[in-house]
Amino acid sequence: MLLGEYNHNLDAKGRVSIPSKFRDDLGTSFIVTKGLDKCLFIYSKKEWETFENKLKSLPLTNTNARNFIRFFFSGATECEVDKQGRINIPQNLRDYASLKKDVCIIGVSVRAEIWDRETWEKYTNLEDMDVDDIASQMSELGI
């Protein structure tokens, strides 16, 4: 299970260190793709296969389903960890997530996410986030 929040730096070549605790779950090769909320999603190959199967089950006759599938697959790339524990994030994905030098890598159960640190800090600003309202809406989903 991927948990926690880690601050790292993106180097000039687009490389970033993946936390060693995450590498244990993700392996040495995994999938990085565009995520929701302008971050990047990281899936182990096993979790990507599960996610891929869910996407493939969506009806191609539904425009939203086709767009959703295109969004995730067009941005997906396989990344391999180098000897220093880093991956190289392609330019198109760095641009999508507005990644600058400072990034935050978070664990979200079965996936990790890479955020521009400033964007992550704004996103998690408790003054802007109504946690009680979110919790209320989650109860409607059975949580």
N, C-alpha and C positions, 0 to 999 in steps of 0.2 A: 504494500500500500504506500502510495506517495503522499507524504505529509510535510508541512513546513514551508518556510519562506527563506530564501537565500539570496543575498546580494552579490552580484558578480559584475565584472567589466567585460565589455565587448571590445576586442582589439581592432586595430585598423584593417585587418584582413577579414573581419566578420566572424572571428572565432570567440567562443565563450566556453568556460568550464561548466560542466554539468556536475552538480553535487554528487559526491561519491555514494551517498545513501540512495540517490535516484538511479545511479548506474547499476546498482545491485538489482533493482526491479526492472529497469528498462533494457538492460543488456548492453552490448557494445555497438549495436546497430538498431536504429528505431526510426519511426516516421515523425517528421515535423511538418505541420500544415498550418494554414491560416485558421485562426480560431475566432470565436465570437468576441465581441467587446474590444476588438483591435489588439488582441494578443496572439501568440502562437501556441498551438496545442502540440504536445509531444505524447506519442503513444508507443508502447512497446509493440513489437510485431504481432504478438498474440492479441493485444487489445485493439490494434488497428484492424485485424482480421474480423473481430467481433463487430466493431463499428462499421466496417466495410459491408459486412453481411446485412446489417440493419439498413444501410443506405441502398444496397442493391434490391432490397425488398420493397422499396418505395415505388409507387406506380409512375412509369415514364409518361403517362398521359396527363399527369398533374404538373403544371408549370412550376409551382413552388418546389415540388420535389426535385424536378430537373435542375432548378437553380441551386438548390441546397447541395445536391450531389456535385454539381460543377464547382461550387465554391470550395468544397473540401478537397476534391480530387485534383483540381487544377493547381492548387497551391502545395500539394503534398510532395515531399521529397524524402528519400532515405538518407539518414545521416549516420556516419560512423564515428565513434569516439577514437581520438588519437591517443598516443602514449601519455600525453599530459592530461587526459580526461576532458578534452575539448571537442566541440563539434564546430563545423563551419556552416553558418547560416547563410543561405543564398541571398543575394541582394534584393530580389523581389519580396522575400519574406521579411527582411529587415525594413524595407520601405513600407510594407503593409502595416507592420506593428509599430512604425515610427521608432525603431530601436536606435538609440544613440549609444553613448559609451556605458552608462550605468543601466544595468538591467536587474530585474528581480525574477527569480525562478521559483515558482510555487508548486507545491504538491496538491493535487485535487483528486485524491483517491486513486483512480485507475489511469489518470493522465497527469502530466505536468504542464505548466503554462509558463511562457516567457513573456514578460512585460517590460516595456520601458519603465524604469524606476519612477520617474516623475508621474507618468500616467497611472501606474499602480497606486502611488500614494494618493493621487486625486480620487481614484476609484474607491479606495478604502477609507476615505475621509468620513469618519463617523458623523460629522455634522451634516453631510450631504446624504447620508444613507439612513433611512428609517428602518432599522433592524426589526422593530416591533411590527411594522406594516408588512415587511417581507415574511416574517414568521407567521403572520396571520394568513398570508396568501399560500404559504407552504402547507398549512393545515388543510386547506382546500384540496391539496394534492395528496393528502394522506400522510404527511410527515408530522 
